[in-house]
Amino acid sequence: MDKLKFTLLLLLFSLAIDARAQREDIGNYDYDKEYMFGINKNTNGGLIGGFVFKAGTRIDDMQFSFWAIELSNVKNPKEERYPTVLGNSYIFGKSNYLYSIRPQYGREIILFKKAPNQGVQVSALAAVGPSFGLIAPYYIEYAVNRVETVTEQYDASKHQSRYNIMGTGRLFEGLGQSEFAFGGNLKAAINFEFGVFRSNATGLELGYMVEGFTKEIPLIPTTENRQLFQSAYFTFFYGFRR
């Protein structure tokens, strides 16, 4: 019984310390480091455009520098999904994926600080960095006759009937046969931050990005392909500060 009482007292004491620490954290927005994770949606991507990690450091009361890395699946604006007779879906004419890896360095300036325990902090940011593109083959399952199918990269000269396409290949299939493309990217955005604790933050970034490569990316060989991509985006962030 004495051990049980001691355990209960220790638990209550720990909860009291934690509650006090949280109360002291409310309305305190001073921090020197931040680490943010984000999910991106953009006009060149699908339902989920990509993922972001950002690490920031305070320069002064109103300015931060940050490093970030983004991973994004870039699409041709003319991509369109079609259903198959088996109930699957595919993108007719698509021959390659483009996966873009973007290391970035940027600066963020606070425009409006958050009022104690309420409101939204608004900041402007800009970032620049190289782009490393992986051009991975887009595989389809194609019926060559009534009983035989093959899984291979889409080729407009071979796969002329879209009614013979049964579906797509496995996720990341053919990634080992990817080609490499080098380029750069530049973005500008407005960031809206919510929350009342210094130790964590939730935010929404709305922005515009320009990304270019040294060669055209043949996503759909039968249509216009680009080496310069522009997109509007928003990224939902959640992270930690100290």
N, C-alpha and C positions, 0 to 999 in steps of 0.2 A: 504493500500500500504506500509506504514512504517513497519507494522508487517511482510509483505512478504519480504521486503528488509532485515530486521533483521534476519529472518529465513534463507535466502539465504547466508548471510554473516556468520552466525553461522555454516551452513553446509560446506561452503568452508573452514572455519577455522579448522573444525574437520577433513576434508579430508587432509588438509595440515599437521596437526599434525600426522595423521596416516601414510601419505607418508613419512614424516621425520623419524618416528619410524621404518618403514620398511627399509629405506635406512641405518639407523644406525645398523639394525639387519643383513644386508648383510655382509657375511664374518666373522661374529663374532660367533665362535663356542664354546666359554666358557660357560659351564652350570654345574649345581650341581645336578639337578634332571631330570629324564626322565620317561615318561609314554607312553608305546608302546602297540599297539593292532595289532594282526597278524592273518593271515589266512594261514593254513598249508596244504601242500601236501606231502604225504609220500608213501613209497612203501608198507606199510601195511594198507593203507586207500583207500577210494574211490576218487571221483573227488575232494571233499574237505575233507582233512584228519582230520581237527580239527581247534580249535581256541585257541589263546594265549593272555595273558595279562602279561606285564612285567613292573616292576618299578625298576629303577636303581638309585644309589647314587654315587657321585664322591668320590674316596678315595684319589687320587692324579691326576697329569696332564695326566697320561697314564693308569690309572686303575680305574675300577668301580666295585661295587658289585651290585647284583640285586636279587630281588625276582620275581618269575614268577608262573603262574598257567596255565596249559594246559588242554583242554578237547578234547579227541580224540576217534574216532571210529576205533577199531583195528580189522583187518580182517585176516582170514586164507588165505595164498597164493594160495590155491587151489580153492577158491571160484570162481564160474563161473555163469553168468546170462544166463537164458533161457527164450524165449518168451512163452506166453500162447496162447491158442486159442482165448482169448478175447483181445489180444494185450497188455496185461500187461507183467511184467517180474518178475522173482523170482530167488533165488539161491537154486538150488537143493542140498539137503543133509544138508543144514545149519539148525542148531537147536537153536543156541544162538547168540546174539550180545555180544560184549565186549566193554563197554564204560569205558575209562580210564581217571581218574582225577589225575593230576600230579602237586602237589606243588613242587617248585624247589628253591634252592639257588645256586647262581653261581658268578663267577668272569669274567670280561671282560677286556682284555688288548689291548690297541690301538697299532697296528703295524705300520700303516702309517697314519699320519694326513692329512686332506684335505687341499689343497692349497686354498688361499683366492679366493672365488667366483667361484671355479671350482674344478674338480677332484672328487675322491671317497675316503672316509675314510675306512680303512680296520682294522678290529680288530678280535682277537681270543677269544673264550669264552668256558667255561665248566660249567656244572651245574649238581647237583645231588639232589635227593629227593625221597619221598615215592610215591607209586602208589596205588590208591584206585580203584579197578575194580568192575564195576557193570555188572554181567552176566545176561542179560535180554533175555527172550524167544523170538525166531523168529517165528512169527505166519504166517500161510498160510491159504488160502481159498481153501478147498478141496471138490470136488464133490463126495458124497457118492453114488449117483444115478443120474438119468437124471434130477430130479427136486429139489434135496436137496443138499445143501452145508453146510459145517461147517467151522468155523474159530478156529484153534487150533495150538499149538506148533508143529513144524514138528517132526515126529517120524518115523524113517526108517522102523520100524516093521509094522506100520499102513499105511503109505503113500508110498506104493511101486511103484505106477504108476505115473510118472511125468506128464502124459497126463491128469490126473484128477486134477492137480493143476491149479486153476483159477487165482491166484494172491497172494498177501501178505496181512497181516493185516494192521491196521491203524498205523501211525507213533507213536512210543513210546507205542504201545499197549503191555500190560503185564509188563510194567516197575515196577509196584508195586509188581510183583512176582520175582523180581531180587534176585540173590544170590550175596554175597560179596566175593571179593578176595583181599588179601593184597600183596603188593610187593614193588619194588623199581625201579628207573630208573636213567640212567646216559647218558649225551650227551656231545658232543664236536662239535664245529662249527666255521665257518668263517663268519663274518658279513661284508657286503658291504653297506655303507651308502651314500645316495645321497642328494642333496639339498644345498641351499645357505643361509638359514636362521637358526639362533640359536633356534628360538621359535618352530620350527617343524622339523620333519625328516621323510624321507622315506628310507627304507632299505630292503635288501634281506639277509636272513640267510641260509647258506648251511651247513648241518651237518649230523651227524650219531648218532643214539640213540640205547641203549640197555635197555630193560625193562624185568623184571622177576617177577613172582608171586610164591606164596608158593604152588600152586597146578596147575595141568593142566587145561586149559580152553577148555571145549568141544564145540568148535564152529561148527565143523562138526564131529559128533560122529563116522562116518564110515571111517574116514581117520585119519592120524597122527595128534594128537593135541599137543600143546606146552604149556610150562609154561615160556619159554624164547622167546622173540620177538626182532628181530633186524631190523632196518630200516634206510634207507637214506631219507633225507627230505629237503625241502626248505620251508621257511616261508617268506611271504611278510608282512613287518611291516609299519605302519604309526603311528606317535605319536607326543607328545608335550614335550617341555623342558623348564626349567627355571633355 
